[in-house]
Amino acid sequence: MLKISAIQRGAFERAALADFEARMLAHLKRFSPRHLRIVGDPELRELIVVGHERAEQYGLVSERSKRIYIELMLMFGSGFDDDPQHVWAVEPLRAGDGEYVRVDRLRDAAWGHLDRTAGDDLDAAGRSQPGRAAAQVQRFAQPERAQSDEAGLDLRARLVALLRQVFPARCADIGEPALVRTVEQALAKARSFALTSERGQALFVGLAVMFGADFHRDPQFAWAGRALAEVGSANERARIEALLRGATGCLDRFWAEGE
């Protein structure tokens, strides 16, 4: 009987993964050409590898299931599966039904969420507005204010209110409990990056909502990782400005018309 050694099996698995990466890379470029304005092949390949592994953790093992999962990472951020604002993903990913039933429910839930929240990105005539997303980021980059423990507690409530103003459809769709959890989690992460000012924490919350809770380590948004990696070697104001420049530049390129 022919036996395959562990080394041979590993070689086959690596070759299969490389083939999958190549097919997915070509697919993602067709699926969302706008992303090519903000990421290159190395970042997309990293996203594919991460998505391949995370999909399998949920029992999504077919190529079609992994493709759908990676598409959603591109649309909602690499950590959408554990992001409190994406409550629609919880049930399909963790249900006990078969793989194909769950991935179809996941896809339908995602597109349903997009349909219900599309108004946040459009003008009154239903058209996308270049510069609108970058202007939304600026809403969270307000001038610094002195912050005490009491003011820090109040910051959460004020950010929840601001999110309702900037993203009314999204906030209505996810509901109050998920909205509060989203803000609380983002504030905790902001503090872990030594963002202690109100301006720094508010901006981090806004970016977490716009780019996904894991935007700081998402392969799509390398500018965020670079800005936040400067802890200890640059002051907070410099890191905030680097985050702001990276986010607005990314959004301007993504939404630019006529390219």
SVG drawing of the C-alpha trace seen along z (x, -y; Angstrom):
<svg xmlns="http://www.w3.org/2000/svg" viewBox="-33 -72 44 74">
<polyline fill="none" stroke="black" stroke-width="0.4" points="0.0,0.0 1.3,-3.4 2.0,-5.6 2.3,-9.4 4.8,-10.8 4.1,-13.8 6.6,-15.8 4.8,-14.9 1.4,-15.6 2.6,-19.0 3.9,-19.8 0.5,-18.9 -1.3,-21.1 1.0,-24.0 0.5,-23.6 -3.2,-23.5 -3.2,-26.6 -1.0,-28.4 -3.5,-27.5 -6.4,-28.7 -4.6,-32.0 -4.1,-32.6 -7.7,-32.0 -9.0,-34.1 -6.6,-37.0 -8.0,-37.1 -11.5,-36.9 -11.2,-39.7 -9.8,-42.0 -13.0,-41.4 -15.2,-41.4 -14.1,-44.9 -11.9,-46.8 -12.0,-49.8 -9.9,-47.9 -7.0,-47.9 -6.8,-51.6 -5.9,-51.0 -4.2,-47.6 -1.7,-45.7 -1.3,-42.0 0.8,-41.3 -2.0,-42.7 -4.7,-40.8 -2.7,-37.6 -2.4,-38.1 -6.1,-38.6 -6.7,-35.5 -4.5,-33.4 -6.1,-34.7 -9.6,-34.2 -8.7,-30.6 -7.8,-29.8 -10.6,-31.6 -13.3,-30.1 -12.1,-26.6 -12.5,-27.4 -16.2,-27.7 -16.4,-24.5 -16.5,-26.4 -14.2,-24.2 -15.4,-24.3 -13.9,-26.8 -17.2,-28.5 -17.7,-28.9 -14.2,-30.3 -14.7,-32.7 -17.9,-34.1 -16.2,-34.4 -13.2,-36.3 -15.5,-38.6 -17.1,-39.6 -13.7,-40.2 -13.0,-42.6 -16.4,-44.4 -16.6,-44.5 -13.1,-44.1 -10.9,-41.1 -12.4,-40.6 -16.1,-40.9 -16.9,-37.6 -16.0,-38.9 -17.1,-42.5 -19.9,-43.5 -21.4,-45.8 -21.9,-42.9 -24.4,-41.0 -25.9,-39.5 -22.9,-37.2 -23.2,-35.5 -26.0,-33.1 -25.0,-31.8 -21.4,-31.2 -22.2,-29.4 -25.4,-27.5 -25.4,-23.8 -26.7,-23.5 -24.8,-22.2 -22.0,-24.3 -23.8,-25.3 -27.0,-26.3 -24.9,-28.4 -22.8,-30.2 -25.8,-31.1 -27.5,-32.5 -24.3,-34.4 -24.2,-35.9 -27.9,-36.8 -27.5,-38.4 -24.6,-40.5 -26.3,-41.8 -29.5,-42.5 -27.4,-44.6 -25.9,-46.5 -29.3,-47.1 -30.7,-48.5 -27.7,-50.7 -26.9,-52.0 -28.5,-55.4 -25.6,-56.3 -23.2,-56.4 -25.6,-58.2 -27.0,-61.7 -30.7,-62.5 -30.8,-61.4 -29.3,-58.0 -25.9,-58.8 -22.5,-58.2 -20.6,-61.4 -16.8,-61.6 -15.4,-63.0 -18.4,-62.1 -16.6,-59.2 -13.5,-61.3 -15.8,-64.0 -17.4,-61.5 -13.9,-60.6 -13.3,-64.2 -16.5,-64.3 -14.6,-62.0 -11.4,-64.1 -12.7,-67.0 -10.3,-69.2 -8.9,-67.8 -10.7,-68.4 -9.5,-67.9 -10.5,-64.5 -11.1,-63.3 -12.5,-59.9 -16.0,-61.4 -15.6,-62.9 -14.3,-59.6 -17.5,-57.9 -19.4,-60.6 -17.3,-60.1 -19.0,-56.7 -22.5,-58.3 -21.4,-61.2 -19.8,-58.8 -22.9,-56.7 -24.9,-59.9 -22.4,-61.0 -22.5,-57.6 -26.3,-57.8 -25.9,-61.2 -23.2,-60.1 -24.5,-56.6 -28.2,-56.6 -29.2,-53.6 -26.3,-51.4 -27.0,-52.2 -30.7,-51.5 -29.9,-48.2 -27.5,-46.9 -29.5,-48.1 -28.6,-49.8 -26.8,-46.9 -24.5,-46.2 -23.8,-49.9 -22.8,-50.3 -20.6,-47.2 -18.9,-48.5 -18.0,-51.8 -16.9,-50.1 -14.6,-47.6 -13.1,-50.3 -12.4,-52.6 -10.7,-49.8 -8.5,-49.1 -7.7,-52.7 -6.4,-52.9 -4.3,-49.8 -2.5,-51.8 -1.9,-54.6 -4.5,-56.9 -5.6,-58.7 -7.0,-61.9 -10.6,-62.4 -9.7,-63.2 -7.5,-60.0 -10.2,-57.8 -13.0,-59.3 -11.1,-58.9 -10.3,-55.3 -14.0,-54.6 -14.9,-56.2 -12.3,-54.2 -13.4,-51.0 -16.9,-51.5 -16.0,-52.6 -13.2,-50.0 -14.0,-47.2 -13.1,-46.5 -9.8,-45.0 -8.8,-47.8 -5.5,-48.3 -4.3,-44.9 -6.2,-44.4 -4.0,-43.7 -6.2,-46.1 -5.3,-49.0 -1.5,-48.9 -1.5,-52.6 -3.3,-52.0 -0.8,-49.5 2.1,-51.7 0.6,-54.7 -0.2,-52.8 3.1,-51.0 4.8,-54.2 3.8,-53.9 6.8,-54.9 8.6,-56.6 6.2,-59.3 3.8,-61.4 0.0,-60.8 -0.7,-63.9 1.6,-62.6 0.0,-59.2 -3.5,-60.7 -2.5,-62.8 -1.0,-59.8 -4.2,-57.8 -6.3,-60.7 -4.1,-61.1 -4.1,-57.4 -7.9,-57.0 -8.8,-60.1 -6.3,-59.2 -7.6,-55.6 -11.2,-56.7 -10.6,-59.4 -8.8,-56.9 -11.5,-54.3 -14.4,-56.6 -12.8,-58.7 -14.8,-58.9 -13.6,-58.6 -10.5,-56.4"/>
</svg>
